[in-house]
Amino acid sequence: MRTRCPLCRRSITSDAQRWCRCGKAFGTHCYGDHSNWCAVSGADAWIGALER
């Protein structure tokens, strides 16, 4: 299954997906960038909460 990364909007295949605890799937290159604003455990969680 293919999905789009919410950060870069690139199409990612199921073997390249990394799932976060907030329920979003990211490409391996964007997963680390997401960790700071994750709605569940990020330092700037308010940004991730607004994205929902």
TIRO-498574 format. One line per 8 residues: their letters; for each residue x, y, z of N, C-alpha, C. Coordinates in nm, 4 decimals, decimal comma. Layout:
N
A> X:Y:Z:X:Y:Z:X:Y:Z  ...;
% end
This chain:
52
MRTRCPLC> 0,0842:-0,1179:0,0000:0,0000:0,0000:0,0000:0,0884:0,1237:0,0000  0,0512:0,2208:-0,0775:0,1254:0,3465:-0,0852:0,0482:0,4544:-0,0107  0,1214:0,5444:0,0482:0,0625:0,6595:0,1164:0,1532:0,7793:0,0934  0,1105:0,8951:0,1340:0,1919:1,0159:0,1197:0,2415:1,0602:0,2561  0,3657:1,1033:0,2591:0,4263:1,1551:0,3813:0,3616:1,2898:0,4139  0,3147:1,3115:0,5368:0,2510:1,4389:0,5703:0,3473:1,5585:0,5729  0,4762:1,5345:0,5788:0,5728:1,6453:0,5780:0,6137:1,6856:0,4371  0,6620:1,5904:0,3594:0,7145:1,6251:0,2267:0,6156:1,5940:0,1144;
RRSITSDA> 0,5086:1,5229:0,1454:0,4023:1,4862:0,0497:0,4485:1,3906:-0,0597  0,5675:1,3312:-0,0444:0,6121:1,2303:-0,1408:0,5365:1,1010:-0,1184  0,5170:1,0268:-0,2221:0,4552:0,8951:-0,2121:0,5577:0,7982:-0,1544  0,5160:0,7207:-0,0541:0,6061:0,6232:0,0075:0,5427:0,4852:0,0028  0,6236:0,3865:-0,0242:0,5751:0,2490:-0,0293:0,5702:0,1910:0,1116  0,5018:0,0812:0,1275:0,4833:0,0219:0,2600:0,6149:-0,0230:0,3227  0,7129:-0,0613:0,2424:0,8406:-0,1044:0,2995:0,9260:0,0135:0,3470  0,8945:0,1368:0,3060:0,9703:0,2544:0,3481:0,8971:0,3369:0,4532;
QRWCRCGK> 0,7811:0,2888:0,4999:0,7034:0,3635:0,5977:0,7532:0,3414:0,7391  0,7513:0,4477:0,8180:0,7767:0,4395:0,9620:0,6549:0,4981:1,0300  0,5938:0,4207:1,1184:0,4732:0,4651:1,1868:0,5077:0,5270:1,3209  0,4488:0,6396:1,3487:0,4688:0,7081:1,4762:0,3565:0,6691:1,5724  0,3771:0,6947:1,7012:0,2739:0,6642:1,8007:0,1494:0,7496:1,7826  0,1598:0,8615:1,7134:0,0431:0,9470:1,6897:-0,0454:0,8928:1,5779  0,0014:0,7902:1,5067:-0,0799:0,7269:1,4034:-0,0479:0,7684:1,2611  0,0503:0,8545:1,2427:0,0863:0,8979:1,1080:0,2015:0,8157:1,0538;
AFGTHCYG> 0,1993:0,7942:0,9229:0,3064:0,7209:0,8557:0,3968:0,8207:0,7852  0,5278:0,8020:0,8013:0,6264:0,8908:0,7418:0,7263:0,8105:0,6616  0,7905:0,8772:0,5690:0,9047:0,8174:0,5018:1,0206:0,8136:0,6002  1,1146:0,7268:0,5763:1,2264:0,7133:0,6698:1,3066:0,8430:0,6820  1,3114:0,9232:0,5774:1,3864:1,0481:0,5808:1,3144:1,1575:0,6597  1,1843:1,1500:0,6770:1,1074:1,2533:0,7481:1,0710:1,2134:0,8913  1,0867:1,0896:0,9257:1,0466:1,0433:1,0587:1,1201:1,1190:1,1693  1,2487:1,1389:1,1545:1,3270:1,2113:1,2543:1,2864:1,3574:1,2657;
DHSNWCAV> 1,2484:1,4198:1,1543:1,2044:1,5591:1,1560:1,0716:1,5750:1,2290  0,9902:1,4726:1,2272:0,8586:1,4763:1,2907:0,8658:1,4640:1,4423  0,9701:1,4043:1,4958:0,9742:1,3713:1,6387:0,9606:1,4940:1,7293  1,0049:1,6106:1,6879:0,9946:1,7297:1,7718:0,8529:1,7841:1,7833  0,7704:1,7679:1,6795:0,6357:1,8228:1,6852:0,5261:1,7173:1,6905  0,5633:1,5943:1,7255:0,4658:1,4864:1,7382:0,3616:1,5227:1,8440  0,2346:1,5025:1,8130:0,1253:1,5361:1,9054:0,1270:1,4499:2,0311  0,1925:1,3349:2,0261:0,1937:1,2435:2,1405:0,3117:1,2701:2,2332;
SGADAWIG> 0,4312:1,2841:2,1780:0,5483:1,2905:2,2657:0,6516:1,3962:2,2271  0,6183:1,4895:2,1433:0,7162:1,5875:2,0989:0,7306:1,7060:2,1927  0,8438:1,7715:2,1865:0,8690:1,8908:2,2671:0,7766:2,0051:2,2257  0,7465:2,0135:2,0972:0,6537:2,1143:2,0450:0,5238:2,0472:2,0035  0,4644:1,9722:2,0940:0,3457:1,8916:2,0630:0,2268:1,9764:2,0195  0,2209:2,1003:2,0587:0,1085:2,1846:2,0200:0,1016:2,2014:1,8682  0,2169:2,1976:1,8002:0,2177:2,2077:1,6536:0,1520:2,0839:1,5930  0,1882:1,9672:1,6433:0,1278:1,8434:1,5945:-0,0201:1,8356:1,6243;
ALER> -0,0619:1,8898:1,7376:-0,2045:1,8897:1,7720:-0,2829:1,9777:1,6750  -0,2250:2,0873:1,6303:-0,2924:2,1744:1,5331:-0,3030:2,1078:1,3965  -0,2082:2,0206:1,3623:-0,2078:1,9539:1,2322:-0,3184:1,8508:1,2211  -0,3705:1,8019:1,3293:-0,4745:1,6990:1,3253:-0,5996:1,7519:1,2747;
% end
